[in-house]
Amino acid sequence: MEGTKEQLVQLFFKIRSFSITATARLETYAAGYDTAGLDINLSEFFLMQKLASLNPDDGFDLREVRESLSISKSGISKMLSTLERKGHLTRETDKNDRRNLIVSLTERGHMCVERLEKHVDAMFSEYIARIGEEDLKQLFSIIDRMEKSNNQMIQRTKTLS
């Protein structure tokens, strides 16, 4: 059991390291293509891609986007601020309901998503080809179980305090 605990700790750090290097890979993977001025990381790209896929008439559900990308409230707020500062999106308060935020990609934001989509798709296709679809499905299943277990442990801790 002790060896398994140690391996689990190592796994957490490996996943963190993998995540950091994988998200930074966007710049490397798209190198040599016409991506000048797109200055975004992979997390920002996925947020922008999610925004591009939403129907503006349906509004922007920050909670839904946070959950689908597993980003904290403060994390998504920072990303929105950064992307707004870079000119990729606009944010405004809904005049009808000041609790709602209206987030829209700018023309520059849409162009950025369009220009990088094929590069990001190629990067993920390479991961799938190298690891194998069946192995990845097993990994997803295990990670989902780990996430559920983690959430249960968090809830249990909250109820004890």
FENZI-V893293 format. One record per residue. N is the residue number from 1. RES is the residue in three letters. BURIAL is 1 if it has 24 or more other ideal C-beta (glycine too) atoms within 12 Angstrom, else 0. D_CENTER is the distance of its C-alpha to the mean C-alpha in Angstrom with 2 decimals. Layout:
# FENZI-V893293
n=N res=RES burial=BURIAL d_center=D_CENTER
n=N res=RES burial=BURIAL d_center=D_CENTER
This chain:
# FENZI-V893293
n=1 res=MET burial=0 d_center=33.46
n=2 res=GLU burial=0 d_center=33.26
n=3 res=GLY burial=0 d_center=32.00
n=4 res=THR burial=0 d_center=29.28
n=5 res=LYS burial=0 d_center=28.13
n=6 res=GLU burial=0 d_center=28.06
n=7 res=GLN burial=0 d_center=26.10
n=8 res=LEU burial=0 d_center=23.52
n=9 res=VAL burial=0 d_center=23.13
n=10 res=GLN burial=0 d_center=22.83
n=11 res=LEU burial=0 d_center=20.20
n=12 res=PHE burial=0 d_center=17.99
n=13 res=PHE burial=0 d_center=18.47
n=14 res=LYS burial=0 d_center=18.03
n=15 res=ILE burial=0 d_center=14.63
n=16 res=ARG burial=0 d_center=13.62
n=17 res=SER burial=0 d_center=15.36
n=18 res=PHE burial=0 d_center=13.94
n=19 res=SER burial=0 d_center=10.31
n=20 res=ILE burial=0 d_center=11.57
n=21 res=THR burial=0 d_center=13.68
n=22 res=ALA burial=1 d_center=11.44
n=23 res=THR burial=1 d_center=8.91
n=24 res=ALA burial=0 d_center=12.24
n=25 res=ARG burial=1 d_center=13.75
n=26 res=LEU burial=1 d_center=12.78
n=27 res=GLU burial=1 d_center=15.74
n=28 res=THR burial=0 d_center=17.97
n=29 res=TYR burial=1 d_center=17.33
n=30 res=ALA burial=1 d_center=17.93
n=31 res=ALA burial=0 d_center=20.91
n=32 res=GLY burial=0 d_center=24.08
n=33 res=TYR burial=0 d_center=22.67
n=34 res=ASP burial=0 d_center=23.16
n=35 res=THR burial=1 d_center=20.00
n=36 res=ALA burial=0 d_center=22.01
n=37 res=GLY burial=0 d_center=20.70
n=38 res=LEU burial=1 d_center=17.13
n=39 res=ASP burial=0 d_center=16.12
n=40 res=ILE burial=1 d_center=12.31
n=41 res=ASN burial=1 d_center=9.89
n=42 res=LEU burial=1 d_center=7.29
n=43 res=SER burial=1 d_center=4.35
n=44 res=GLU burial=1 d_center=7.06
n=45 res=PHE burial=1 d_center=7.89
n=46 res=PHE burial=1 d_center=5.30
n=47 res=LEU burial=1 d_center=6.11
n=48 res=MET burial=1 d_center=9.55
n=49 res=GLN burial=1 d_center=9.80
n=50 res=LYS burial=1 d_center=9.21
n=51 res=LEU burial=1 d_center=11.78
n=52 res=ALA burial=1 d_center=13.98
n=53 res=SER burial=0 d_center=14.26
n=54 res=LEU burial=0 d_center=15.45
n=55 res=ASN burial=0 d_center=19.18
n=56 res=PRO burial=0 d_center=20.08
n=57 res=ASP burial=0 d_center=23.08
n=58 res=ASP burial=0 d_center=21.14
n=59 res=GLY burial=0 d_center=19.53
n=60 res=PHE burial=1 d_center=16.11
n=61 res=ASP burial=0 d_center=15.24
n=62 res=LEU burial=1 d_center=13.00
n=63 res=ARG burial=0 d_center=13.19
n=64 res=GLU burial=0 d_center=12.18
n=65 res=VAL burial=1 d_center=8.97
n=66 res=ARG burial=0 d_center=8.29
n=67 res=GLU burial=0 d_center=9.45
n=68 res=SER burial=0 d_center=7.80
n=69 res=LEU burial=1 d_center=4.18
n=70 res=SER burial=0 d_center=6.52
n=71 res=ILE burial=1 d_center=6.59
n=72 res=SER burial=0 d_center=10.29
n=73 res=LYS burial=0 d_center=12.48
n=74 res=SER burial=0 d_center=13.48
n=75 res=GLY burial=0 d_center=10.13
n=76 res=ILE burial=1 d_center=9.19
n=77 res=SER burial=0 d_center=12.87
n=78 res=LYS burial=0 d_center=12.90
n=79 res=MET burial=1 d_center=10.23
n=80 res=LEU burial=1 d_center=12.36
n=81 res=SER burial=0 d_center=15.43
n=82 res=THR burial=0 d_center=14.56
n=83 res=LEU burial=1 d_center=13.77
n=84 res=GLU burial=1 d_center=16.91
n=85 res=ARG burial=0 d_center=18.92
n=86 res=LYS burial=0 d_center=18.08
n=87 res=GLY burial=0 d_center=19.28
n=88 res=HIS burial=1 d_center=16.27
n=89 res=LEU burial=1 d_center=16.44
n=90 res=THR burial=1 d_center=18.96
n=91 res=ARG burial=1 d_center=19.03
n=92 res=GLU burial=0 d_center=22.19
n=93 res=THR burial=0 d_center=23.61
n=94 res=ASP burial=0 d_center=24.93
n=95 res=LYS burial=0 d_center=28.71
n=96 res=ASN burial=0 d_center=29.51
n=97 res=ASP burial=0 d_center=27.39
n=98 res=ARG burial=0 d_center=26.44
n=99 res=ARG burial=0 d_center=23.96
n=100 res=ASN burial=0 d_center=21.69
n=101 res=LEU burial=1 d_center=19.48
n=102 res=ILE burial=1 d_center=19.58
n=103 res=VAL burial=1 d_center=16.70
n=104 res=SER burial=1 d_center=17.42
n=105 res=LEU burial=1 d_center=16.44
n=106 res=THR burial=0 d_center=19.45
n=107 res=GLU burial=0 d_center=21.25
n=108 res=ARG burial=0 d_center=19.77
n=109 res=GLY burial=1 d_center=16.18
n=110 res=HIS burial=0 d_center=17.21
n=111 res=MET burial=0 d_center=18.98
n=112 res=CYS burial=1 d_center=16.08
n=113 res=VAL burial=1 d_center=13.93
n=114 res=GLU burial=0 d_center=17.18
n=115 res=ARG burial=1 d_center=18.09
n=116 res=LEU burial=1 d_center=14.99
n=117 res=GLU burial=1 d_center=14.21
n=118 res=LYS burial=0 d_center=17.05
n=119 res=HIS burial=1 d_center=16.18
n=120 res=VAL burial=1 d_center=12.64
n=121 res=ASP burial=0 d_center=14.38
n=122 res=ALA burial=0 d_center=17.13
n=123 res=MET burial=1 d_center=15.08
n=124 res=PHE burial=1 d_center=13.63
n=125 res=SER burial=0 d_center=17.16
n=126 res=GLU burial=0 d_center=18.61
n=127 res=TYR burial=0 d_center=16.68
n=128 res=ILE burial=0 d_center=17.87
n=129 res=ALA burial=0 d_center=21.34
n=130 res=ARG burial=0 d_center=21.69
n=131 res=ILE burial=0 d_center=20.69
n=132 res=GLY burial=0 d_center=21.90
n=133 res=GLU burial=0 d_center=20.59
n=134 res=GLU burial=0 d_center=22.72
n=135 res=ASP burial=0 d_center=21.67
n=136 res=LEU burial=0 d_center=17.97
n=137 res=LYS burial=0 d_center=18.93
n=138 res=GLN burial=0 d_center=20.85
n=139 res=LEU burial=0 d_center=18.05
n=140 res=PHE burial=0 d_center=15.75
n=141 res=SER burial=0 d_center=18.79
n=142 res=ILE burial=0 d_center=19.45
n=143 res=ILE burial=0 d_center=15.99
n=144 res=ASP burial=0 d_center=16.26
n=145 res=ARG burial=0 d_center=19.73
n=146 res=MET burial=0 d_center=18.73
n=147 res=GLU burial=0 d_center=16.19
n=148 res=LYS burial=0 d_center=19.03
n=149 res=SER burial=0 d_center=21.50
n=150 res=ASN burial=0 d_center=19.58
n=151 res=ASN burial=0 d_center=19.27
n=152 res=GLN burial=0 d_center=22.98
n=153 res=MET burial=0 d_center=23.90
n=154 res=ILE burial=0 d_center=22.23
n=155 res=GLN burial=0 d_center=24.11
n=156 res=ARG burial=0 d_center=27.27
n=157 res=THR burial=0 d_center=27.07
n=158 res=LYS burial=0 d_center=26.68
n=159 res=THR burial=0 d_center=29.69
n=160 res=LEU burial=0 d_center=31.76
n=161 res=SER burial=0 d_center=31.35
